[in-house]
Amino acid sequence: MKVVVLAGGKGERIGGDKPLKTFLGKPLAYWVFNIAKKINLPVYFSVKNTDQAQKIAEVLQRLNVPLQTIDFILDKHPELEGPISGIWSVVSKFKNEAILFLAIDQPLVEPEFLNWLISLSEVFCHSFVILSKGEDKIKPFPGIYPGWLNEEIEIFIKISPKYSLFRLFNYLIDKGRVLTLEDSYINPRNFLNLNTLEDIKEAEKCFYLR
């Protein structure tokens, strides 16, 4: 298996360059990367282009992260908006493996939860996309996305009028290829997204109060 941090979004709501925005004095890329490294699997950043890759590499190097531990996967489908382009680029590279995807704006994910997702995927021989679901909607990250998804996305792109991630989930659910977990049994910090600067300030405030 591989661990991939999705870091190729525009980050418009946070003012751009989301991986570089600081939380508790360090960039989001640093926090999520360190969580991912605790899983003891190869870690990659999924990015739109080399400019994004260079910025993330530079900020991590300044924090003494060895250059040889930082790997990037460039987006092969920049014409697609949203995380579906990054996911497709990654699963097309690792067609015979399963990938644990993390979002760059989830710096409070617990390694124990990630290891549980990995174990669950192994129990089912990586036959399912594994996601969490609340009362209102699916929570796509953290989640397991097997390499066989490459072929399914190719079909989905041909038949769907729009290419949103949640349309893809509906397509996969109809085919019985998704395993959803009830999020009421999971610590909510695993799904906390810091989408805006206000979100970061509120999360920092809660962290210091604790």
Buried (B, 14 or more C-beta within 10 A) or exposed (E): BBBBBBBBBEBEBBEEBBBBBBBEEBBBBBBBBBBBBBBEBBBBBBBBEEEBBEBBBEBBEEEEBEEEEBEBBBBBBEEBBBBBBBBBBBBBBBEEBBBBBBBBBBBBBBBEBBBEBBEBBEEEEBBBBBBBBBEEEBBBBBBBBBBBBBEBBEEBBEEBEEBBBEBBBBBBBEEEBBBBBEBEEBEEBBBBBBBBEEBBEEBBEEEEEE
